[in-house]
Each structure stands twice: as structure tokens, then as C-alpha cells.
């Protein structure tokens, strides 16, 4: 289990008649945030439209590409990246690696901070929302990345990732202009959607490793009871505050001579929390159908888990040459639920002689260093079943 250095902020939104008017942020502190490479691969493997056919070759290539740039540790070392290779890559490849890392780190933070349970039906991408939610959230303009289904309600998560070349991995002072600009837009998005709960993670990738700024709203009911016991260094410095530019007034455009009346900026349709959560629950059947298709396409059976057959294969992260990591991507014949808390505690306690494994319903991932021998399936299943 690797770690990233996390700096946590709490912020408040001052609202007026026109919506969000100002943001004020205070640093809570810093600490080591555990991040499993296996869980990161798992999140990204599921970040696709499950209603469509998932091409196995494309998914394998994406996994191989990600693991070619990201460097993990079987112990509790710092998660890092091959910065020279990253800097030599095309911009869209850099963005792919940064975004994949950002999504994985944000999901790890959500588990540690507010006890989110990693389940397929509890996580949706704003790019491929379930059909019933397309009228709940605006289809244009600012949109977060992921939608988490928490016990106290849905929470939107914004994941950003940037390459940082400075020796000091965390920017000093009052946040960067990019961070402030994104918080401004998210604050207004929240107001437009009935004060929807949200948070933002901002990953920095550099020679010093992977770092993350996490911004949490002060007064969100859905994020109450935050778990911050892992923070080891209290926050310092003065709070920073900035004004939110007033949005352009929504206006009706005069009809063109040969056209119909048009509204320049459509208002989003917002429904209640009950309807939103009901729609999220409908993700499960689509996910099961996608897993059934994926299982049927796999040819190699690697063993059984709790009496359920598992098919899959090992994928090397060798896109840039000699691989450092290899990942087992396995699909179960049917869903097997584990104790999520026990799995998270096991991952957080990983040492050099333990495996980095992660199971989400029917998708199991195992990341190993190529310097160590491949573990047997018996060992993998035994460690997954440990409490």
C-alpha cells in the first residue's frame, strides 16, 4: 500500500441573492493518505459506460499505460511517477495519466474521510450518468467528475491532476489561481443544484511523488462526521478568501428573423434527494450485465473465490519498455460481497510481504512488482478473505 501526502482544507461559501458570492478556506492539516494501486486500477477500469460493450483490448491497454507511468510500493512508500517519461509524452497522454491518478486518489480520500463504501452501484461518472439522472443535473457547463452515494446523501467529487515541477510539492500561500477558479465554478454549480454536496481533490505529480489538496465544504450535511484522525500535522497559515464573480444574467435571446425563440442558458432541472438516490440504485443491473459479458469473453479460469469461478489474466505495465508492475484483472462469475471496512483496514496495514489486492463485487485486481514472483490464486483469495 503506497501513500500520498494530503493537505486538507475546509471552506465556506457566502451566498447572496445571485448565488455564491465568496469562498473562505482554512487548512485543517496534512497527513499520509493510503492509496492502493489495485484500487486505483479498479476505479479506472469501471469508469466507462457499462451500457455499452467494453472492449477488453482497450481496457488492457489503458491499464498497461497507467502502470507504465505510475510507481507504487508494496510497503508504505510514496506513490510516484516516471516524470521524465511523463514530460516526454504528448499532452493528451499526460492528461490521461493525471486524470486517472486524480480519480484514484479522490476515491481513496472519500473512503478515508467519510467512509464511502466502494461499490459499483455507489459510484457514477458524470460523463455517463444513469438515464434517470440526466434530467437532474445540467448537461452543459460545469460538471464534477464522480457522484458518490453516501449514507447521508449523494456527493459530487471533482478530481483534478497537474504535473508540478517545483521542488516544493504543495503550492505555498492561498491556493493557486486554477484552484480558486475551479472552486468558484463548483460553488455556483452547487447553488444551481439546490446546494448539492460536493468536494474537490487536486493532485500534484512531481519528482517528490504524488501529493493532493483536498477541499471540503464546511456546512455539508452529507459530509458530517469527517474522519480526520490520520492527519498528523495541524494546519497553519492565515485563511484565504476570494470573491466569486457574479454569473452573467440569464436572458432570452430575441428570435432571428427565420428562427424560433431560443433560451441562451437553460436552467438545470433539480429533483429531490430521494429521486436521485433511487436513480443511482438502478446502476446495479447495467453493471451486472456488463460483467456477465466480460466474464463470458474471458477464456482462462484462474481459480475460484468463495465457490465462485474467476476468469482473468495478468497485464504487464510495459508500454514504455520493461515493466515494473503487473496487474491481475479477474472477473467473478457472480457477485461476492466482502466486509468493506475489513478490506480497507487490510489495505491500510499492508507491508512488503502482503499483496495489494482489491475486490469490488465482481472485479478483482492485484498489483505486484515484477521483481517478486507471481502469487498463486490460493494466496490471493486467502488474503482477500482475511478480516
C-alpha positions as CSV (number, residue, x, y, z in Angstrom):
1,X,0.0,0.0,0.0
2,X,1.5,3.3,-1.1
3,X,0.7,6.7,0.4
4,X,0.3,10.2,-1.0
5,X,0.8,13.4,1.1
6,X,-2.6,15.0,1.6
7,X,-3.3,18.6,2.6
8,X,-6.9,19.1,3.8
9,X,-8.9,22.3,3.6
10,X,-12.3,23.3,4.9
11,X,-14.1,26.0,3.1
12,X,-17.3,28.0,3.5
13,X,-19.4,29.6,0.8
14,X,-21.0,33.0,1.4
15,X,-24.2,33.2,-0.6
16,X,-26.3,36.2,-1.7
17,X,-29.3,36.7,-3.9
18,X,-27.3,36.0,-7.0
19,X,-25.9,32.7,-5.6
20,X,-22.3,32.1,-4.4
21,X,-20.5,35.3,-3.6
22,X,-17.3,34.4,-1.8
23,X,-15.2,31.4,-0.7
24,X,-13.2,31.3,2.5
25,X,-10.7,28.3,3.0
26,X,-8.8,27.2,6.1
27,X,-6.2,24.5,6.2
28,X,-7.0,21.6,8.6
29,X,-3.7,19.9,8.3
30,X,-1.6,17.3,6.5
31,X,-1.0,13.6,6.7
32,X,-0.3,10.4,4.8
33,X,-3.3,9.2,2.7
34,X,-3.1,5.4,1.9
35,X,-3.7,4.7,-1.8
36,X,-3.9,1.2,-3.3
37,X,-2.6,0.8,-6.8
38,X,-5.0,-2.2,-7.2
39,X,-8.0,0.0,-6.1
40,X,-6.9,2.8,-8.5
41,X,-6.8,0.3,-11.4
42,X,-10.2,-1.0,-10.2
43,X,-11.8,2.5,-10.2
44,X,-10.5,3.4,-13.7
45,X,-11.5,0.0,-15.1
46,X,-15.1,0.7,-14.1
47,X,-15.0,4.4,-15.3
48,X,-16.7,3.6,-18.5
49,X,-20.2,3.4,-19.9
50,X,-21.4,0.0,-18.7
51,X,-24.4,0.1,-21.0
52,X,-22.0,-0.4,-24.0
53,X,-19.7,-3.2,-24.9
54,X,-16.4,-2.8,-23.0
55,X,-13.6,-3.7,-25.4
56,X,-11.2,-5.9,-23.5
57,X,-8.2,-4.9,-25.6
58,X,-8.8,-1.2,-25.0
59,X,-9.2,-1.7,-21.2
60,X,-6.0,-3.8,-21.0
61,X,-4.1,-1.1,-23.0
62,X,-5.3,1.7,-20.6
63,X,-4.3,-0.3,-17.6
64,X,-0.9,-1.1,-19.0
65,X,-0.4,2.6,-20.0
66,X,-1.3,3.8,-16.5
67,X,1.0,1.4,-14.7
68,X,3.8,2.3,-17.1
69,X,3.9,5.8,-15.6
70,X,2.8,5.4,-12.0
71,X,5.2,3.9,-9.5
72,X,3.8,2.2,-6.4
73,X,5.3,0.5,-3.3
74,X,4.4,-2.8,-1.7
75,X,5.2,-1.2,1.7
76,X,4.1,2.3,2.8
77,X,6.3,4.3,0.5
78,X,5.3,7.4,-1.5
79,X,3.3,6.9,-4.7
80,X,5.2,8.4,-7.5
81,X,5.5,8.8,-11.3
82,X,8.1,8.5,-14.1
83,X,8.3,12.2,-14.5
84,X,10.9,12.2,-17.3
85,X,8.6,9.9,-19.4
86,X,5.6,11.9,-18.5
87,X,7.3,15.2,-19.6
88,X,8.3,13.5,-22.9
89,X,4.7,12.4,-23.7
90,X,2.1,14.2,-25.7
91,X,-0.3,16.5,-23.8
92,X,-3.3,14.2,-24.1
93,X,-1.3,11.3,-22.6
94,X,-0.2,13.5,-19.7
95,X,-3.8,14.4,-19.1
96,X,-4.8,10.8,-19.2
97,X,-2.3,9.8,-16.5
98,X,-3.1,12.8,-14.4
99,X,-6.8,12.2,-14.6
100,X,-6.6,8.5,-13.8
101,X,-4.4,9.3,-10.8
102,X,-6.7,12.0,-9.7
103,X,-9.8,9.8,-9.8
104,X,-8.0,7.0,-7.9
105,X,-6.7,9.4,-5.2
106,X,-10.0,11.1,-4.8
107,X,-11.8,7.8,-4.3
108,X,-9.2,6.8,-1.7
109,X,-9.8,10.1,0.1
110,X,-13.5,9.6,0.1
111,X,-13.1,6.2,1.8
112,X,-10.7,7.6,4.4
113,X,-12.5,10.9,5.1
114,X,-16.2,10.0,5.1
115,X,-16.3,6.2,5.0
116,X,-17.6,5.8,1.4
117,X,-18.2,2.2,0.6
118,X,-16.6,1.2,-2.7
119,X,-19.4,-0.5,-4.7
120,X,-20.3,-0.3,-8.3
121,X,-23.8,1.0,-7.7
122,X,-22.5,3.6,-5.2
123,X,-20.4,5.4,-7.8
124,X,-21.4,7.1,-11.1
125,X,-19.4,9.1,-13.6
126,X,-21.0,12.5,-14.7
127,X,-19.9,11.6,-18.2
128,X,-22.2,8.5,-18.3
129,X,-24.9,9.2,-15.7
130,X,-27.8,6.7,-15.4
131,X,-30.8,7.7,-17.6
132,X,-33.0,8.8,-14.7
133,X,-30.3,11.3,-13.6
134,X,-29.9,13.1,-17.0
135,X,-32.7,15.5,-16.1
136,X,-31.5,16.0,-12.6
137,X,-28.1,17.5,-13.5
138,X,-27.4,20.1,-16.2
139,X,-25.9,18.6,-19.3
140,X,-23.8,21.6,-20.2
141,X,-21.5,23.9,-18.4
142,X,-19.5,23.0,-15.3
143,X,-19.8,19.4,-14.1
144,X,-17.9,17.5,-11.5
145,X,-16.3,14.1,-12.3
146,X,-17.8,11.4,-10.0
147,X,-21.0,11.0,-8.0
148,X,-20.7,9.2,-4.7
149,X,-23.7,7.6,-2.9
150,X,-23.1,8.2,0.8
151,X,-25.3,7.2,3.7
152,X,-26.4,10.8,4.2
153,X,-26.9,11.6,0.5
154,X,-25.2,11.9,-2.9
155,X,-21.9,13.9,-3.0
156,X,-20.2,15.1,-6.2
157,X,-16.5,14.8,-6.4
158,X,-14.2,16.9,-8.6
159,X,-10.8,15.3,-9.4
160,X,-8.0,17.5,-10.9
161,X,-4.4,16.5,-11.6
162,X,-1.4,18.6,-12.6
163,X,2.3,18.0,-13.2
164,X,4.3,20.1,-10.7
165,X,7.9,21.0,-11.5
166,X,8.7,23.0,-8.4
167,X,10.7,21.3,-5.6
168,X,8.0,22.2,-3.1
169,X,5.2,19.9,-4.0
170,X,2.4,21.9,-2.2
171,X,2.0,25.4,-3.6
172,X,2.5,27.9,-0.7
173,X,0.1,30.6,0.3
174,X,-3.5,30.9,-0.6
175,X,-4.1,28.3,-3.3
176,X,-3.4,28.6,-6.9
177,X,-5.4,30.7,-9.4
178,X,-6.6,27.5,-11.1
179,X,-7.8,26.0,-7.7
180,X,-9.7,29.2,-6.9
181,X,-11.3,29.4,-10.3
182,X,-12.5,25.8,-10.1
183,X,-13.9,26.3,-6.6
184,X,-15.7,29.4,-7.8
185,X,-17.4,27.3,-10.6
186,X,-18.2,24.4,-8.3
187,X,-19.7,26.7,-5.7
188,X,-22.1,28.1,-8.3
189,X,-22.8,24.6,-9.6
190,X,-23.8,23.6,-6.1
191,X,-26.1,26.6,-5.7
192,X,-27.7,25.9,-9.1
193,X,-28.4,22.3,-8.0
194,X,-30.1,23.1,-4.7
195,X,-26.9,23.4,-2.6
196,X,-25.7,20.0,-3.7
197,X,-22.9,18.5,-1.6
198,X,-19.5,18.3,-3.2
199,X,-15.8,18.3,-2.6
200,X,-12.6,18.7,-4.7
201,X,-9.3,16.9,-4.8
202,X,-6.3,18.4,-6.6
203,X,-3.4,16.0,-7.3
204,X,0.1,17.2,-7.9
205,X,2.5,14.9,-9.7
206,X,6.2,15.7,-9.5
207,X,9.7,14.5,-8.6
208,X,8.7,14.5,-4.9
209,X,5.9,12.0,-5.5
210,X,2.2,12.4,-5.6
211,X,0.5,15.0,-3.4
212,X,-3.1,16.1,-3.1
213,X,-5.0,19.1,-1.9
214,X,-8.5,18.2,-0.7
215,X,-11.2,20.8,-0.3
216,X,-14.2,20.0,1.9
217,X,-17.3,22.2,2.4
218,X,-17.8,23.4,6.0
219,X,-21.6,23.0,6.2
220,X,-22.4,20.0,4.1
221,X,-24.9,17.6,5.8
222,X,-23.7,14.7,3.6
223,X,-20.1,15.1,4.8
224,X,-20.8,15.3,8.5
225,X,-18.7,13.1,10.8
226,X,-15.5,13.5,8.8
227,X,-12.7,11.2,9.9
228,X,-9.5,13.2,10.3
229,X,-7.6,11.2,12.9
230,X,-5.0,10.3,10.3
231,X,-3.9,13.9,9.9
232,X,-0.6,14.2,11.7
233,X,0.4,17.9,11.1
234,X,-2.1,20.6,12.1
235,X,-2.8,23.3,9.6
236,X,-1.1,26.6,9.7
237,X,-1.2,30.0,8.0
238,X,-3.9,32.5,7.6
239,X,-7.3,31.6,5.9
240,X,-7.6,32.8,2.3
241,X,-10.7,34.2,0.8
242,X,-11.7,35.4,-2.6
243,X,-14.8,36.8,-4.3
244,X,-16.9,34.8,-6.7
245,X,-17.6,36.7,-9.9
246,X,-21.3,37.1,-10.5
247,X,-22.6,34.9,-13.2
248,X,-23.8,36.5,-16.4
249,X,-27.6,37.1,-16.2
250,X,-29.7,34.5,-17.9
251,X,-31.6,36.3,-20.7
252,X,-33.9,35.4,-23.5
253,X,-32.4,35.9,-26.9
254,X,-34.5,37.8,-29.5
255,X,-35.6,35.4,-32.2
256,X,-33.8,35.5,-35.5
257,X,-36.0,36.5,-38.5
258,X,-36.3,32.9,-39.6
259,X,-35.8,31.2,-36.3
260,X,-37.7,30.3,-33.2
261,X,-37.3,31.8,-29.7
262,X,-34.2,30.4,-28.0
263,X,-33.0,30.5,-24.4
264,X,-29.3,31.1,-24.2
265,X,-28.6,29.4,-20.9
266,X,-31.0,26.6,-19.9
267,X,-31.8,26.2,-16.2
268,X,-30.9,22.7,-14.8
269,X,-33.7,20.5,-13.6
270,X,-33.2,19.6,-10.0
271,X,-35.1,16.8,-8.3
272,X,-35.2,15.7,-4.7
273,X,-32.6,13.6,-3.0
274,X,-34.9,10.6,-2.8
275,X,-35.3,10.5,-6.6
276,X,-31.5,10.9,-7.1
277,X,-30.7,8.0,-4.9
278,X,-33.4,5.9,-6.5
279,X,-31.8,6.5,-9.9
280,X,-28.4,5.7,-8.6
281,X,-29.7,2.3,-7.3
282,X,-30.6,1.4,-10.9
283,X,-26.9,1.4,-12.0
284,X,-26.6,-2.1,-10.5
285,X,-28.4,-4.1,-13.2
286,X,-26.5,-2.5,-16.0
287,X,-23.2,-3.2,-14.2
288,X,-24.2,-6.8,-13.7
289,X,-25.0,-7.2,-17.4
290,X,-21.6,-5.7,-18.4
291,X,-19.8,-8.0,-16.0
292,X,-21.7,-11.0,-17.4
293,X,-20.5,-10.1,-20.9
294,X,-16.9,-9.6,-19.7
295,X,-16.9,-12.9,-17.9
296,X,-18.2,-14.8,-20.9
297,X,-15.4,-13.3,-23.1
298,X,-12.6,-14.4,-20.7
299,X,-11.1,-17.7,-21.7
300,X,-8.8,-18.5,-18.8
301,X,-10.2,-19.6,-15.5
302,X,-7.7,-18.8,-12.7
303,X,-9.5,-20.3,-9.8
304,X,-12.5,-19.9,-7.5
305,X,-13.3,-17.4,-4.8
306,X,-15.9,-18.4,-2.1
307,X,-17.0,-21.2,-4.5
308,X,-17.4,-18.7,-7.5
309,X,-15.3,-19.2,-10.6
310,X,-12.9,-16.5,-11.5
311,X,-11.5,-15.8,-15.0
312,X,-8.8,-13.4,-16.0
313,X,-5.2,-12.7,-16.8
314,X,-2.0,-10.8,-15.9
315,X,-1.4,-7.5,-17.7
316,X,2.1,-6.0,-17.7
317,X,2.7,-2.3,-17.4
318,X,5.2,-2.4,-20.2
319,X,4.1,0.4,-22.6
320,X,7.3,2.3,-22.1
321,X,9.6,-0.7,-22.1
322,X,10.5,-3.1,-19.3
323,X,7.6,-3.4,-16.9
324,X,7.9,-2.6,-13.2
325,X,4.4,-3.6,-12.3
326,X,2.0,-6.3,-13.4
327,X,-1.8,-6.4,-12.6
328,X,-4.1,-9.3,-12.4
329,X,-7.6,-8.4,-13.7
330,X,-10.1,-11.0,-12.7
331,X,-13.8,-11.3,-13.2
332,X,-16.0,-13.3,-10.9
333,X,-18.9,-15.4,-12.3
334,X,-21.2,-13.8,-9.8
335,X,-21.1,-11.1,-7.1
336,X,-19.3,-11.8,-3.8
337,X,-19.5,-9.1,-1.2
338,X,-16.7,-8.5,1.3
339,X,-16.6,-6.6,4.5
340,X,-15.6,-3.2,3.1
341,X,-14.2,-1.9,6.3
342,X,-12.1,-5.0,6.8
343,X,-10.8,-4.7,3.3
344,X,-9.9,-1.0,3.8
345,X,-8.2,-1.8,7.1
346,X,-6.2,-4.6,5.5
347,X,-5.1,-2.3,2.7
348,X,-4.0,0.4,5.1
349,X,-1.9,-2.1,7.1
350,X,-0.1,-3.6,4.0
351,X,3.6,-4.3,4.5
352,X,6.2,-5.5,2.0
353,X,5.2,-9.2,2.3
354,X,1.4,-8.6,1.7
355,X,-0.4,-8.3,-1.6
356,X,-2.0,-5.2,-3.0
357,X,-5.4,-6.7,-3.9
358,X,-8.9,-5.2,-4.3
359,X,-12.3,-6.7,-4.9
360,X,-15.4,-4.7,-5.9
361,X,-18.3,-7.1,-6.3
362,X,-17.1,-9.0,-9.4
363,X,-13.9,-7.2,-10.4
364,X,-10.7,-8.2,-8.6
365,X,-7.4,-6.5,-9.2
366,X,-4.0,-7.5,-7.9
367,X,-0.8,-5.3,-8.5
368,X,2.6,-6.9,-8.0
369,X,6.2,-5.8,-8.5
370,X,7.8,-7.8,-11.4
371,X,10.8,-8.3,-9.0
372,X,8.7,-10.7,-6.9
373,X,7.2,-14.0,-8.1
374,X,3.6,-14.1,-9.2
375,X,1.4,-15.0,-6.3
376,X,-0.8,-18.1,-6.5
377,X,-4.5,-17.7,-6.7
378,X,-4.8,-19.6,-3.4
379,X,-2.7,-16.9,-1.7
380,X,-4.7,-14.1,-3.4
381,X,-8.1,-15.5,-2.3
382,X,-6.8,-16.2,1.2
383,X,-5.7,-12.6,1.7
384,X,-8.9,-11.2,0.3
385,X,-10.9,-13.3,2.8
386,X,-8.8,-12.2,5.8
387,X,-10.6,-10.0,8.3
